[in-house]
Amino acid sequence: MDAEKKTEFLRQWEKYFPGAELPITFFYADDPFDVEKAQPSAQHRCLICDLAQVRQGTPLCFDADGAVCGGAKRYLGFARELAPNFEYFLSCGIPGKLEGERYKKTPELVKALVAEMPQFEAPAKYIVFKRWDALTVDDEPEIIILGLD
C-alpha cells in the first residue's frame, strides 16, 4: 500500500466520516509476515465473529485450518465440498437434527443457488484481514469492506 495513498484516504475518511469506524481490507498472501494466524477451535466459530478483532485494529489471517466454518472454507477458496445437508442448514433445517439458518426459504432454492455458483480456489495460502490504518507498504489490499455497523 502506497503510504501517501493510505494517509490521504485516512484524511478524507475523517473529513467525510468523522468518528466512523475505519474499513477493513483483505488480500491473499503466501506469507502473512507478522500477522497473527487464527487458530482452529474445537467449537463451531464463524469467521465473521473473528473479524471483530480486525475491526478493533488487530490484523488476522486464516488458512484452510484456521477457517473452521465450512462456509468460510468454501467461499474463501480453501475447500470445494459442502457440509452434508447444507441445503437444509441454509434454509429450514431438519427438525431435531439440524438447526436451519433460514437464509433461503427451501432446500431446493439453496441447491439451485449452489449449482449456479462458480468454483473459486484461493490464490495463496492465507487470507489476511487488516483495518485500513494497519496496512503496511508491503500490503496490496484486494477488497475494502465499508460499513460493518
N, C-alpha and C positions, 0 to 999 in steps of 0.2 A: 504494500500500500504506500503510495507516494505520501510522504509526510506533509507536504503542502496541501494536498487534496484533503487529507484527513483533518488537518487543522481548519481549513476553510469550511468543510462540512460541519464541524463542531460549532464554529462561529455562526453559521447560518441556522443550524438547528436551534441554538439558544435564542437567536433573534426571532425566529418564527414559531418556535415551540418552547417558550421559556418554562423550565421546570419539568418538561415532559421526559419520560424515560427514554434513554438512548436506544436506538435499534440494535438488534443483534445480527450477526452475519454468520455465514458458514461457507466452508470450502472443503474440498478433499485434498489430502496430502499423504504421501508415503511416510513422512517423518513429521510428527506433530511438535517436534522440538521440546520445549519445556512445558507444554500444555498437559495438565493432569488428565490421565486416561480414566474414563468412567469404569468402575469396577462392576462385574456381574453381581447380581443379587439373587439370593435364594428365593425371594418373593417376586411376584409379578410387579413390574415397575414400568410405567410408561415413560418414554423418552421425553415427552413434553414436560413432565414433572421435573426432570433433571435440568431443564432449561431455566428453572427458577434461579439456579446458581449463576448461570451465564447472565441473566438479567441483572443480577446483583454485582456483576463485574468479574466473576471468576471464569476464565476460559475453560472449556471442557471438550474432550474429544472422545469419540466412540469408534470401536472397530466391531467386527462381527460378534465378538464375545461380550462386549460392553453393552451393546444394544439388545437387552434381554426381551423386549417386547417383539413378538413375531411381526407385527405390522411395521415397526421401525426397521427391523432387519430387511424386510422385503422392500419397503418403499425407499430406503436409503441405498439399496442396491447390494446388500450384503448376503441376501438369500433369495431364492426364487419360489420356494414352496410356501404354501399357506397352511395354517393350522387346520387340523381336522374340524369339520363343521363350521368353518369360517363364515359361510353364508348365514348360518344361524346366529353366530356371535355378533355379526354386524347388523342383524335385523332383530327378529323376535325371540331368539334364544330357544332352548329346549327345556320345557318345564321340569324342574327337579334335577337337571343335569348341567345346564349351561346358561348363564345369565346373558341376555342379549343387550347390546348397546343401543339398539333402535335407531341407527343412522339411516337405515333403509327399511321400508315397510315389509318387504318379504324376502325370503331367501332367494327366490327367483330373480328379483331385481339385483341382488348382490352378485349372483352368478353372471348375469348379463353385463354388469359393470366390469367385473374381473376379466371376462372374455374380451372386452374391448381395450383393456389397459395394455400399454406397451411394456415390454420387459426392460428393466434397467439394471445395469451392472455398475457398481461403484468403480469409479476410475482410479481409485487409490485405496490404500489400506485403511485410512482413517477419514472420518468426517470431523472437522474442527469447528466448534461454535465459539464465537467471541463477540463481546459487546463492542460497538464501534470504537470506543476510546481505548480498547485493549489491543487493537490491531497494531502490528509492527511493520517495518519496511519490507520484511520478507513475506508478508501475507498478501494473498490475492483473493479477496472475497468474491464468491460467485453469486451469492444471494444476500440481500439485505431484508430483514424482517422488521416491519414497522408496526406500531400499534398493538402490542400484545395485551394491553389493558382492555 
